[in-house]
Amino acid sequence: MSESPIPAFLAAMATPDPDAALSLFGPDATLGTAFGVEATGLENVKTELGKYFAELRSADHHVRAEWHPEPGVWIAELSVTYELTDFSKRGPYRRAIIVRAGDDGIHELRIFGAHELRLSESGLTYKDVRGPHGWLPTL
């Protein structure tokens, strides 16, 4: 793969179309989410994408920078704002995406993210910052 798969992935993730996103992955792909879930194999990747799309109406991605440090590897820094099915908005959140891909599609895609508030704004100590899955380490 000579072109970055990141723009196509982000376009597929912007609207609730799991098949469009899944079509970009190779047969033995791995998807790592910002919450630490790792899905390996197309069926497991499809399951995780389905969970993501279940509550999503749309997502607006803004790529700040993208790097191609070696053949088959792309890295992007971006921010994303989500609109959920109840029409509420979340974000913008900072994200980093690392993709390893070949001629048969994406082999590995890992998403790293932050949902943090400034601790002075939340009024909480670092040990009390919680996300949807529990405590969020702030470092």
Phi and psi in radians as a Rosetta constraint file:
Dihedral C 1 N 2 CA 2 C 2 CIRCULARHARMONIC -1.721 0.35
Dihedral N 2 CA 2 C 2 N 3 CIRCULARHARMONIC -0.408 0.35
Dihedral C 2 N 3 CA 3 C 3 CIRCULARHARMONIC -1.700 0.35
Dihedral N 3 CA 3 C 3 N 4 CIRCULARHARMONIC 2.606 0.35
Dihedral C 3 N 4 CA 4 C 4 CIRCULARHARMONIC -1.109 0.35
Dihedral N 4 CA 4 C 4 N 5 CIRCULARHARMONIC 2.289 0.35
Dihedral C 4 N 5 CA 5 C 5 CIRCULARHARMONIC -1.437 0.35
Dihedral N 5 CA 5 C 5 N 6 CIRCULARHARMONIC -0.111 0.35
Dihedral C 5 N 6 CA 6 C 6 CIRCULARHARMONIC -1.108 0.35
Dihedral N 6 CA 6 C 6 N 7 CIRCULARHARMONIC -0.837 0.35
Dihedral C 6 N 7 CA 7 C 7 CIRCULARHARMONIC -1.007 0.35
Dihedral N 7 CA 7 C 7 N 8 CIRCULARHARMONIC -0.729 0.35
Dihedral C 7 N 8 CA 8 C 8 CIRCULARHARMONIC -1.156 0.35
Dihedral N 8 CA 8 C 8 N 9 CIRCULARHARMONIC -0.686 0.35
Dihedral C 8 N 9 CA 9 C 9 CIRCULARHARMONIC -1.114 0.35
Dihedral N 9 CA 9 C 9 N 10 CIRCULARHARMONIC -0.814 0.35
Dihedral C 9 N 10 CA 10 C 10 CIRCULARHARMONIC -1.128 0.35
Dihedral N 10 CA 10 C 10 N 11 CIRCULARHARMONIC -0.655 0.35
Dihedral C 10 N 11 CA 11 C 11 CIRCULARHARMONIC -1.108 0.35
Dihedral N 11 CA 11 C 11 N 12 CIRCULARHARMONIC -0.722 0.35
Dihedral C 11 N 12 CA 12 C 12 CIRCULARHARMONIC -1.188 0.35
Dihedral N 12 CA 12 C 12 N 13 CIRCULARHARMONIC -0.555 0.35
Dihedral C 12 N 13 CA 13 C 13 CIRCULARHARMONIC -1.416 0.35
Dihedral N 13 CA 13 C 13 N 14 CIRCULARHARMONIC -0.200 0.35
Dihedral C 13 N 14 CA 14 C 14 CIRCULARHARMONIC -1.322 0.35
Dihedral N 14 CA 14 C 14 N 15 CIRCULARHARMONIC -0.425 0.35
Dihedral C 14 N 15 CA 15 C 15 CIRCULARHARMONIC -2.242 0.35
Dihedral N 15 CA 15 C 15 N 16 CIRCULARHARMONIC 2.693 0.35
Dihedral C 15 N 16 CA 16 C 16 CIRCULARHARMONIC -1.280 0.35
Dihedral N 16 CA 16 C 16 N 17 CIRCULARHARMONIC 1.350 0.35
Dihedral C 16 N 17 CA 17 C 17 CIRCULARHARMONIC -2.329 0.35
Dihedral N 17 CA 17 C 17 N 18 CIRCULARHARMONIC 1.437 0.35
Dihedral C 17 N 18 CA 18 C 18 CIRCULARHARMONIC -1.064 0.35
Dihedral N 18 CA 18 C 18 N 19 CIRCULARHARMONIC -0.531 0.35
Dihedral C 18 N 19 CA 19 C 19 CIRCULARHARMONIC -1.160 0.35
Dihedral N 19 CA 19 C 19 N 20 CIRCULARHARMONIC -0.639 0.35
Dihedral C 19 N 20 CA 20 C 20 CIRCULARHARMONIC -1.124 0.35
Dihedral N 20 CA 20 C 20 N 21 CIRCULARHARMONIC -0.738 0.35
Dihedral C 20 N 21 CA 21 C 21 CIRCULARHARMONIC -1.181 0.35
Dihedral N 21 CA 21 C 21 N 22 CIRCULARHARMONIC -0.780 0.35
Dihedral C 21 N 22 CA 22 C 22 CIRCULARHARMONIC -1.094 0.35
Dihedral N 22 CA 22 C 22 N 23 CIRCULARHARMONIC -0.572 0.35
Dihedral C 22 N 23 CA 23 C 23 CIRCULARHARMONIC -1.121 0.35
Dihedral N 23 CA 23 C 23 N 24 CIRCULARHARMONIC -0.288 0.35
Dihedral C 23 N 24 CA 24 C 24 CIRCULARHARMONIC -1.456 0.35
Dihedral N 24 CA 24 C 24 N 25 CIRCULARHARMONIC -0.239 0.35
Dihedral C 24 N 25 CA 25 C 25 CIRCULARHARMONIC -1.605 0.35
Dihedral N 25 CA 25 C 25 N 26 CIRCULARHARMONIC 2.550 0.35
Dihedral C 25 N 26 CA 26 C 26 CIRCULARHARMONIC -1.358 0.35
Dihedral N 26 CA 26 C 26 N 27 CIRCULARHARMONIC 3.007 0.35
Dihedral C 26 N 27 CA 27 C 27 CIRCULARHARMONIC -1.112 0.35
Dihedral N 27 CA 27 C 27 N 28 CIRCULARHARMONIC -0.540 0.35
Dihedral C 27 N 28 CA 28 C 28 CIRCULARHARMONIC -1.940 0.35
Dihedral N 28 CA 28 C 28 N 29 CIRCULARHARMONIC 0.615 0.35
Dihedral C 28 N 29 CA 29 C 29 CIRCULARHARMONIC -1.180 0.35
Dihedral N 29 CA 29 C 29 N 30 CIRCULARHARMONIC 2.716 0.35
Dihedral C 29 N 30 CA 30 C 30 CIRCULARHARMONIC -2.181 0.35
Dihedral N 30 CA 30 C 30 N 31 CIRCULARHARMONIC 2.341 0.35
Dihedral C 30 N 31 CA 31 C 31 CIRCULARHARMONIC -2.080 0.35
Dihedral N 31 CA 31 C 31 N 32 CIRCULARHARMONIC 2.157 0.35
Dihedral C 31 N 32 CA 32 C 32 CIRCULARHARMONIC -1.958 0.35
Dihedral N 32 CA 32 C 32 N 33 CIRCULARHARMONIC 2.227 0.35
Dihedral C 32 N 33 CA 33 C 33 CIRCULARHARMONIC -1.677 0.35
Dihedral N 33 CA 33 C 33 N 34 CIRCULARHARMONIC 2.922 0.35
Dihedral C 33 N 34 CA 34 C 34 CIRCULARHARMONIC -1.138 0.35
Dihedral N 34 CA 34 C 34 N 35 CIRCULARHARMONIC -0.316 0.35
Dihedral C 34 N 35 CA 35 C 35 CIRCULARHARMONIC -1.716 0.35
Dihedral N 35 CA 35 C 35 N 36 CIRCULARHARMONIC 0.196 0.35
Dihedral C 35 N 36 CA 36 C 36 CIRCULARHARMONIC 1.567 0.35
Dihedral N 36 CA 36 C 36 N 37 CIRCULARHARMONIC 0.059 0.35
Dihedral C 36 N 37 CA 37 C 37 CIRCULARHARMONIC -1.327 0.35
Dihedral N 37 CA 37 C 37 N 38 CIRCULARHARMONIC 2.375 0.35
Dihedral C 37 N 38 CA 38 C 38 CIRCULARHARMONIC -2.160 0.35
Dihedral N 38 CA 38 C 38 N 39 CIRCULARHARMONIC 2.146 0.35
Dihedral C 38 N 39 CA 39 C 39 CIRCULARHARMONIC -1.994 0.35
Dihedral N 39 CA 39 C 39 N 40 CIRCULARHARMONIC 2.218 0.35
Dihedral C 39 N 40 CA 40 C 40 CIRCULARHARMONIC -2.114 0.35
Dihedral N 40 CA 40 C 40 N 41 CIRCULARHARMONIC 2.346 0.35
Dihedral C 40 N 41 CA 41 C 41 CIRCULARHARMONIC 1.611 0.35
Dihedral N 41 CA 41 C 41 N 42 CIRCULARHARMONIC 2.596 0.35
Dihedral C 41 N 42 CA 42 C 42 CIRCULARHARMONIC -1.054 0.35
Dihedral N 42 CA 42 C 42 N 43 CIRCULARHARMONIC -0.663 0.35
Dihedral C 42 N 43 CA 43 C 43 CIRCULARHARMONIC -1.121 0.35
Dihedral N 43 CA 43 C 43 N 44 CIRCULARHARMONIC -0.736 0.35
Dihedral C 43 N 44 CA 44 C 44 CIRCULARHARMONIC -1.232 0.35
Dihedral N 44 CA 44 C 44 N 45 CIRCULARHARMONIC -0.662 0.35
Dihedral C 44 N 45 CA 45 C 45 CIRCULARHARMONIC -1.093 0.35
Dihedral N 45 CA 45 C 45 N 46 CIRCULARHARMONIC -0.745 0.35
Dihedral C 45 N 46 CA 46 C 46 CIRCULARHARMONIC -1.057 0.35
Dihedral N 46 CA 46 C 46 N 47 CIRCULARHARMONIC -0.724 0.35
Dihedral C 46 N 47 CA 47 C 47 CIRCULARHARMONIC -1.074 0.35
Dihedral N 47 CA 47 C 47 N 48 CIRCULARHARMONIC -0.797 0.35
Dihedral C 47 N 48 CA 48 C 48 CIRCULARHARMONIC -1.161 0.35
Dihedral N 48 CA 48 C 48 N 49 CIRCULARHARMONIC -0.708 0.35
Dihedral C 48 N 49 CA 49 C 49 CIRCULARHARMONIC -1.101 0.35
Dihedral N 49 CA 49 C 49 N 50 CIRCULARHARMONIC -0.671 0.35
Dihedral C 49 N 50 CA 50 C 50 CIRCULARHARMONIC -1.074 0.35
Dihedral N 50 CA 50 C 50 N 51 CIRCULARHARMONIC -0.691 0.35
Dihedral C 50 N 51 CA 51 C 51 CIRCULARHARMONIC -1.107 0.35
Dihedral N 51 CA 51 C 51 N 52 CIRCULARHARMONIC -0.722 0.35
Dihedral C 51 N 52 CA 52 C 52 CIRCULARHARMONIC -1.100 0.35
Dihedral N 52 CA 52 C 52 N 53 CIRCULARHARMONIC -0.834 0.35
Dihedral C 52 N 53 CA 53 C 53 CIRCULARHARMONIC -1.322 0.35
Dihedral N 53 CA 53 C 53 N 54 CIRCULARHARMONIC -0.307 0.35
Dihedral C 53 N 54 CA 54 C 54 CIRCULARHARMONIC -1.036 0.35
Dihedral N 54 CA 54 C 54 N 55 CIRCULARHARMONIC -0.594 0.35
Dihedral C 54 N 55 CA 55 C 55 CIRCULARHARMONIC -1.973 0.35
Dihedral N 55 CA 55 C 55 N 56 CIRCULARHARMONIC 0.130 0.35
Dihedral C 55 N 56 CA 56 C 56 CIRCULARHARMONIC -1.763 0.35
Dihedral N 56 CA 56 C 56 N 57 CIRCULARHARMONIC 2.328 0.35
Dihedral C 56 N 57 CA 57 C 57 CIRCULARHARMONIC -1.668 0.35
Dihedral N 57 CA 57 C 57 N 58 CIRCULARHARMONIC -0.771 0.35
Dihedral C 57 N 58 CA 58 C 58 CIRCULARHARMONIC -2.856 0.35
Dihedral N 58 CA 58 C 58 N 59 CIRCULARHARMONIC 2.912 0.35
Dihedral C 58 N 59 CA 59 C 59 CIRCULARHARMONIC -2.472 0.35
Dihedral N 59 CA 59 C 59 N 60 CIRCULARHARMONIC 2.424 0.35
Dihedral C 59 N 60 CA 60 C 60 CIRCULARHARMONIC -2.010 0.35
Dihedral N 60 CA 60 C 60 N 61 CIRCULARHARMONIC 1.939 0.35
Dihedral C 60 N 61 CA 61 C 61 CIRCULARHARMONIC -1.796 0.35
Dihedral N 61 CA 61 C 61 N 62 CIRCULARHARMONIC 2.408 0.35
Dihedral C 61 N 62 CA 62 C 62 CIRCULARHARMONIC -2.202 0.35
Dihedral N 62 CA 62 C 62 N 63 CIRCULARHARMONIC 1.906 0.35
Dihedral C 62 N 63 CA 63 C 63 CIRCULARHARMONIC -1.378 0.35
Dihedral N 63 CA 63 C 63 N 64 CIRCULARHARMONIC 2.138 0.35
Dihedral C 63 N 64 CA 64 C 64 CIRCULARHARMONIC -1.541 0.35
Dihedral N 64 CA 64 C 64 N 65 CIRCULARHARMONIC -0.635 0.35
Dihedral C 64 N 65 CA 65 C 65 CIRCULARHARMONIC -2.771 0.35
Dihedral N 65 CA 65 C 65 N 66 CIRCULARHARMONIC 2.653 0.35
Dihedral C 65 N 66 CA 66 C 66 CIRCULARHARMONIC -2.464 0.35
Dihedral N 66 CA 66 C 66 N 67 CIRCULARHARMONIC 2.449 0.35
Dihedral C 66 N 67 CA 67 C 67 CIRCULARHARMONIC -2.220 0.35
Dihedral N 67 CA 67 C 67 N 68 CIRCULARHARMONIC 2.647 0.35
Dihedral C 67 N 68 CA 68 C 68 CIRCULARHARMONIC -2.282 0.35
Dihedral N 68 CA 68 C 68 N 69 CIRCULARHARMONIC 1.333 0.35
Dihedral C 68 N 69 CA 69 C 69 CIRCULARHARMONIC -1.230 0.35
Dihedral N 69 CA 69 C 69 N 70 CIRCULARHARMONIC -0.416 0.35
Dihedral C 69 N 70 CA 70 C 70 CIRCULARHARMONIC -2.769 0.35
Dihedral N 70 CA 70 C 70 N 71 CIRCULARHARMONIC 2.854 0.35
Dihedral C 70 N 71 CA 71 C 71 CIRCULARHARMONIC -0.975 0.35
Dihedral N 71 CA 71 C 71 N 72 CIRCULARHARMONIC 2.307 0.35
Dihedral C 71 N 72 CA 72 C 72 CIRCULARHARMONIC 1.440 0.35
Dihedral N 72 CA 72 C 72 N 73 CIRCULARHARMONIC 0.060 0.35
Dihedral C 72 N 73 CA 73 C 73 CIRCULARHARMONIC -2.215 0.35
Dihedral N 73 CA 73 C 73 N 74 CIRCULARHARMONIC 2.291 0.35
Dihedral C 73 N 74 CA 74 C 74 CIRCULARHARMONIC -2.326 0.35
Dihedral N 74 CA 74 C 74 N 75 CIRCULARHARMONIC 2.513 0.35
Dihedral C 74 N 75 CA 75 C 75 CIRCULARHARMONIC -2.301 0.35
Dihedral N 75 CA 75 C 75 N 76 CIRCULARHARMONIC 2.378 0.35
Dihedral C 75 N 76 CA 76 C 76 CIRCULARHARMONIC -2.347 0.35
Dihedral N 76 CA 76 C 76 N 77 CIRCULARHARMONIC 2.523 0.35
Dihedral C 76 N 77 CA 77 C 77 CIRCULARHARMONIC -1.919 0.35
Dihedral N 77 CA 77 C 77 N 78 CIRCULARHARMONIC 2.268 0.35
Dihedral C 77 N 78 CA 78 C 78 CIRCULARHARMONIC -2.620 0.35
Dihedral N 78 CA 78 C 78 N 79 CIRCULARHARMONIC 2.975 0.35
Dihedral C 78 N 79 CA 79 C 79 CIRCULARHARMONIC -2.164 0.35
Dihedral N 79 CA 79 C 79 N 80 CIRCULARHARMONIC 2.628 0.35
Dihedral C 79 N 80 CA 80 C 80 CIRCULARHARMONIC -2.445 0.35
Dihedral N 80 CA 80 C 80 N 81 CIRCULARHARMONIC 2.431 0.35
Dihedral C 80 N 81 CA 81 C 81 CIRCULARHARMONIC -2.065 0.35
Dihedral N 81 CA 81 C 81 N 82 CIRCULARHARMONIC 2.305 0.35
Dihedral C 81 N 82 CA 82 C 82 CIRCULARHARMONIC -1.850 0.35
Dihedral N 82 CA 82 C 82 N 83 CIRCULARHARMONIC 2.483 0.35
Dihedral C 82 N 83 CA 83 C 83 CIRCULARHARMONIC -2.002 0.35
Dihedral N 83 CA 83 C 83 N 84 CIRCULARHARMONIC 2.121 0.35
Dihedral C 83 N 84 CA 84 C 84 CIRCULARHARMONIC -1.527 0.35
Dihedral N 84 CA 84 C 84 N 85 CIRCULARHARMONIC 2.978 0.35
Dihedral C 84 N 85 CA 85 C 85 CIRCULARHARMONIC -1.109 0.35
Dihedral N 85 CA 85 C 85 N 86 CIRCULARHARMONIC -0.359 0.35
Dihedral C 85 N 86 CA 86 C 86 CIRCULARHARMONIC -1.534 0.35
Dihedral N 86 CA 86 C 86 N 87 CIRCULARHARMONIC 0.173 0.35
Dihedral C 86 N 87 CA 87 C 87 CIRCULARHARMONIC 1.266 0.35
Dihedral N 87 CA 87 C 87 N 88 CIRCULARHARMONIC 0.126 0.35
Dihedral C 87 N 88 CA 88 C 88 CIRCULARHARMONIC -1.365 0.35
Dihedral N 88 CA 88 C 88 N 89 CIRCULARHARMONIC 2.681 0.35
Dihedral C 88 N 89 CA 89 C 89 CIRCULARHARMONIC -1.948 0.35
Dihedral N 89 CA 89 C 89 N 90 CIRCULARHARMONIC 2.548 0.35
Dihedral C 89 N 90 CA 90 C 90 CIRCULARHARMONIC -2.299 0.35
Dihedral N 90 CA 90 C 90 N 91 CIRCULARHARMONIC 2.360 0.35
Dihedral C 90 N 91 CA 91 C 91 CIRCULARHARMONIC 2.016 0.35
Dihedral N 91 CA 91 C 91 N 92 CIRCULARHARMONIC -2.998 0.35
Dihedral C 91 N 92 CA 92 C 92 CIRCULARHARMONIC -1.331 0.35
Dihedral N 92 CA 92 C 92 N 93 CIRCULARHARMONIC 2.524 0.35
Dihedral C 92 N 93 CA 93 C 93 CIRCULARHARMONIC -1.999 0.35
Dihedral N 93 CA 93 C 93 N 94 CIRCULARHARMONIC 2.535 0.35
Dihedral C 93 N 94 CA 94 C 94 CIRCULARHARMONIC -1.473 0.35
Dihedral N 94 CA 94 C 94 N 95 CIRCULARHARMONIC 2.470 0.35
Dihedral C 94 N 95 CA 95 C 95 CIRCULARHARMONIC -2.427 0.35
Dihedral N 95 CA 95 C 95 N 96 CIRCULARHARMONIC 2.656 0.35
Dihedral C 95 N 96 CA 96 C 96 CIRCULARHARMONIC -2.242 0.35
Dihedral N 96 CA 96 C 96 N 97 CIRCULARHARMONIC 2.409 0.35
Dihedral C 96 N 97 CA 97 C 97 CIRCULARHARMONIC -2.180 0.35
Dihedral N 97 CA 97 C 97 N 98 CIRCULARHARMONIC 2.308 0.35
Dihedral C 97 N 98 CA 98 C 98 CIRCULARHARMONIC -2.064 0.35
Dihedral N 98 CA 98 C 98 N 99 CIRCULARHARMONIC 2.209 0.35
Dihedral C 98 N 99 CA 99 C 99 CIRCULARHARMONIC -2.180 0.35
Dihedral N 99 CA 99 C 99 N 100 CIRCULARHARMONIC 2.326 0.35
Dihedral C 99 N 100 CA 100 C 100 CIRCULARHARMONIC -2.039 0.35
Dihedral N 100 CA 100 C 100 N 101 CIRCULARHARMONIC 2.181 0.35
Dihedral C 100 N 101 CA 101 C 101 CIRCULARHARMONIC -2.497 0.35
Dihedral N 101 CA 101 C 101 N 102 CIRCULARHARMONIC 2.779 0.35
Dihedral C 101 N 102 CA 102 C 102 CIRCULARHARMONIC -2.395 0.35
Dihedral N 102 CA 102 C 102 N 103 CIRCULARHARMONIC -2.896 0.35
Dihedral C 102 N 103 CA 103 C 103 CIRCULARHARMONIC -1.118 0.35
Dihedral N 103 CA 103 C 103 N 104 CIRCULARHARMONIC -0.410 0.35
Dihedral C 103 N 104 CA 104 C 104 CIRCULARHARMONIC -1.641 0.35
Dihedral N 104 CA 104 C 104 N 105 CIRCULARHARMONIC 0.166 0.35
Dihedral C 104 N 105 CA 105 C 105 CIRCULARHARMONIC 2.014 0.35
Dihedral N 105 CA 105 C 105 N 106 CIRCULARHARMONIC -2.869 0.35
Dihedral C 105 N 106 CA 106 C 106 CIRCULARHARMONIC -1.319 0.35
Dihedral N 106 CA 106 C 106 N 107 CIRCULARHARMONIC 2.199 0.35
Dihedral C 106 N 107 CA 107 C 107 CIRCULARHARMONIC -1.569 0.35
Dihedral N 107 CA 107 C 107 N 108 CIRCULARHARMONIC -0.694 0.35
Dihedral C 107 N 108 CA 108 C 108 CIRCULARHARMONIC -2.582 0.35
Dihedral N 108 CA 108 C 108 N 109 CIRCULARHARMONIC 2.291 0.35
Dihedral C 108 N 109 CA 109 C 109 CIRCULARHARMONIC -2.354 0.35
Dihedral N 109 CA 109 C 109 N 110 CIRCULARHARMONIC 2.132 0.35
Dihedral C 109 N 110 CA 110 C 110 CIRCULARHARMONIC -2.125 0.35
Dihedral N 110 CA 110 C 110 N 111 CIRCULARHARMONIC 2.318 0.35
Dihedral C 110 N 111 CA 111 C 111 CIRCULARHARMONIC -1.976 0.35
Dihedral N 111 CA 111 C 111 N 112 CIRCULARHARMONIC 2.248 0.35
Dihedral C 111 N 112 CA 112 C 112 CIRCULARHARMONIC -2.055 0.35
Dihedral N 112 CA 112 C 112 N 113 CIRCULARHARMONIC 2.442 0.35
Dihedral C 112 N 113 CA 113 C 113 CIRCULARHARMONIC -2.636 0.35
Dihedral N 113 CA 113 C 113 N 114 CIRCULARHARMONIC 2.946 0.35
Dihedral C 113 N 114 CA 114 C 114 CIRCULARHARMONIC -2.388 0.35
Dihedral N 114 CA 114 C 114 N 115 CIRCULARHARMONIC 2.373 0.35
Dihedral C 114 N 115 CA 115 C 115 CIRCULARHARMONIC -2.098 0.35
Dihedral N 115 CA 115 C 115 N 116 CIRCULARHARMONIC 0.417 0.35
Dihedral C 115 N 116 CA 116 C 116 CIRCULARHARMONIC -1.315 0.35
Dihedral N 116 CA 116 C 116 N 117 CIRCULARHARMONIC 2.612 0.35
Dihedral C 116 N 117 CA 117 C 117 CIRCULARHARMONIC -1.819 0.35
Dihedral N 117 CA 117 C 117 N 118 CIRCULARHARMONIC 2.738 0.35
Dihedral C 117 N 118 CA 118 C 118 CIRCULARHARMONIC -1.100 0.35
Dihedral N 118 CA 118 C 118 N 119 CIRCULARHARMONIC 2.353 0.35
Dihedral C 118 N 119 CA 119 C 119 CIRCULARHARMONIC -1.049 0.35
Dihedral N 119 CA 119 C 119 N 120 CIRCULARHARMONIC -0.566 0.35
Dihedral C 119 N 120 CA 120 C 120 CIRCULARHARMONIC -1.166 0.35
Dihedral N 120 CA 120 C 120 N 121 CIRCULARHARMONIC -0.461 0.35
Dihedral C 120 N 121 CA 121 C 121 CIRCULARHARMONIC -1.412 0.35
Dihedral N 121 CA 121 C 121 N 122 CIRCULARHARMONIC -0.606 0.35
Dihedral C 121 N 122 CA 122 C 122 CIRCULARHARMONIC -1.383 0.35
Dihedral N 122 CA 122 C 122 N 123 CIRCULARHARMONIC -0.438 0.35
Dihedral C 122 N 123 CA 123 C 123 CIRCULARHARMONIC 1.353 0.35
Dihedral N 123 CA 123 C 123 N 124 CIRCULARHARMONIC 0.092 0.35
Dihedral C 123 N 124 CA 124 C 124 CIRCULARHARMONIC -1.834 0.35
Dihedral N 124 CA 124 C 124 N 125 CIRCULARHARMONIC 2.640 0.35
Dihedral C 124 N 125 CA 125 C 125 CIRCULARHARMONIC -1.330 0.35
Dihedral N 125 CA 125 C 125 N 126 CIRCULARHARMONIC 2.885 0.35
Dihedral C 125 N 126 CA 126 C 126 CIRCULARHARMONIC -1.005 0.35
Dihedral N 126 CA 126 C 126 N 127 CIRCULARHARMONIC -0.567 0.35
Dihedral C 126 N 127 CA 127 C 127 CIRCULARHARMONIC -1.305 0.35
Dihedral N 127 CA 127 C 127 N 128 CIRCULARHARMONIC -0.195 0.35
Dihedral C 127 N 128 CA 128 C 128 CIRCULARHARMONIC -1.800 0.35
Dihedral N 128 CA 128 C 128 N 129 CIRCULARHARMONIC 0.094 0.35
Dihedral C 128 N 129 CA 129 C 129 CIRCULARHARMONIC -1.394 0.35
Dihedral N 129 CA 129 C 129 N 130 CIRCULARHARMONIC 2.116 0.35
Dihedral C 129 N 130 CA 130 C 130 CIRCULARHARMONIC -2.165 0.35
Dihedral N 130 CA 130 C 130 N 131 CIRCULARHARMONIC 2.543 0.35
Dihedral C 130 N 131 CA 131 C 131 CIRCULARHARMONIC -2.047 0.35
Dihedral N 131 CA 131 C 131 N 132 CIRCULARHARMONIC -2.955 0.35
Dihedral C 131 N 132 CA 132 C 132 CIRCULARHARMONIC -1.126 0.35
Dihedral N 132 CA 132 C 132 N 133 CIRCULARHARMONIC -0.355 0.35
Dihedral C 132 N 133 CA 133 C 133 CIRCULARHARMONIC -1.975 0.35
Dihedral N 133 CA 133 C 133 N 134 CIRCULARHARMONIC 0.271 0.35
Dihedral C 133 N 134 CA 134 C 134 CIRCULARHARMONIC 2.047 0.35
Dihedral N 134 CA 134 C 134 N 135 CIRCULARHARMONIC -2.745 0.35
Dihedral C 134 N 135 CA 135 C 135 CIRCULARHARMONIC -1.061 0.35
Dihedral N 135 CA 135 C 135 N 136 CIRCULARHARMONIC 2.392 0.35
Dihedral C 135 N 136 CA 136 C 136 CIRCULARHARMONIC -1.902 0.35
Dihedral N 136 CA 136 C 136 N 137 CIRCULARHARMONIC 1.952 0.35
Dihedral C 136 N 137 CA 137 C 137 CIRCULARHARMONIC -1.053 0.35
Dihedral N 137 CA 137 C 137 N 138 CIRCULARHARMONIC 2.377 0.35
Dihedral C 137 N 138 CA 138 C 138 CIRCULARHARMONIC -1.731 0.35
Dihedral N 138 CA 138 C 138 N 139 CIRCULARHARMONIC 0.027 0.35
